[in-house]
Amino acid sequence: MLLEERYVDFICEHNITQGQFLLLYLVYKKRLDLVLKYKQKFPTDDGTMIGKRWVEELFDRELLIKKDNKTEIGIKFKEVFCNKIDTAEELLA
């Protein structure tokens, strides 16, 4: 299916973990409730969802950005993954 292929392709192309991808996707969908649920079920030593090192890597690669003291999705994630997923979801709806 198109969505699964995009998911795996994005992870492989950008050399990120599944946890990193999940964090990006939940931030993109603005699902802080699910980020908190994940953190409660799988706590890390530093209190982040996937570990500070992995979060910092997303910022270093500009997949996550800080804007007005808020964490947002970087243009790379939006352009490469989200625009294609949104189009696919619209076609399937």
C-alpha distance (Angstrom), angle and dihedral (degrees) to the residues before:
residue distance angle dihedral
M1 . . .
L2 3.78 . .
L3 3.80 97.1 .
E4 3.80 95.8 51.6
E5 3.79 91.7 47.5
R6 3.82 91.7 51.3
Y7 3.80 90.3 48.2
V8 3.81 94.3 53.2
D9 3.81 93.5 39.1
F10 3.81 91.6 53.1
I11 3.81 92.6 48.7
C12 3.81 92.3 48.3
E13 3.80 96.0 42.3
H14 3.80 93.5 49.5
N15 3.79 95.7 35.2
I16 3.80 95.0 -130.1
T17 3.79 131.2 143.6
Q18 3.78 125.9 -107.9
G19 3.80 88.4 -110.5
Q20 3.79 91.1 54.1
F21 3.78 90.6 49.6
L22 3.79 91.6 48.8
L23 3.80 90.8 51.6
L24 3.81 91.2 49.5
Y25 3.78 92.1 48.8
L26 3.81 94.5 47.3
V27 3.81 91.4 48.3
Y28 3.82 89.0 48.4
K29 3.81 90.8 51.4
K30 3.83 90.2 43.6
R31 3.81 91.1 -124.6
L32 3.79 100.5 151.9
D33 3.81 87.4 154.8
L34 3.80 89.8 65.1
V35 3.80 92.7 44.9
L36 3.81 88.3 55.2
K37 3.80 92.2 45.8
Y38 3.81 90.6 51.9
K39 3.82 91.7 47.7
Q40 3.81 90.6 52.2
K41 3.81 93.3 49.7
F42 3.81 96.0 41.6
P43 3.82 107.2 26.4
T44 3.79 120.5 -169.3
D45 3.79 126.8 -150.0
D46 3.80 92.0 -111.0
G47 3.80 98.6 44.1
T48 3.80 96.7 -113.3
M49 3.79 122.9 122.9
I50 3.80 96.8 -110.1
G51 3.79 105.6 7.0
K52 3.78 129.7 -74.0
R53 3.81 93.8 -99.9
W54 3.81 92.4 57.4
V55 3.81 93.0 44.7
E56 3.82 91.6 49.4
E57 3.79 89.3 51.4
L58 3.81 89.7 56.9
F59 3.82 89.7 52.4
D60 3.82 91.8 45.8
R61 3.81 89.8 53.1
E62 3.81 91.5 44.9
L63 3.80 92.8 -121.0
L64 3.82 85.0 122.3
I65 3.80 122.7 32.8
K66 3.80 137.5 -175.7
K67 3.78 114.8 -123.7
D68 3.80 121.9 172.1
N69 3.83 89.6 -14.5
K70 3.81 90.5 -55.6
T71 3.78 128.2 112.8
E72 3.79 111.8 -121.5
I73 3.76 138.4 170.7
G74 3.78 114.7 -90.3
I75 3.76 121.8 -123.8
K76 3.81 91.6 -107.3
F77 3.80 92.3 64.4
K78 3.80 92.9 42.5
E79 3.78 95.5 48.7
V80 3.76 99.4 40.7
F81 3.78 102.2 36.0
C82 3.79 115.8 9.3
N83 3.79 100.9 48.5
K84 3.79 90.3 53.0
I85 3.81 92.9 46.1
D86 3.80 92.5 48.4
T87 3.80 89.9 51.2
A88 3.81 91.2 48.7
E89 3.81 92.0 48.3
E90 3.80 90.3 50.5
L91 3.80 91.0 51.1
L92 3.80 92.6 48.9
A93 3.82 94.4 46.4
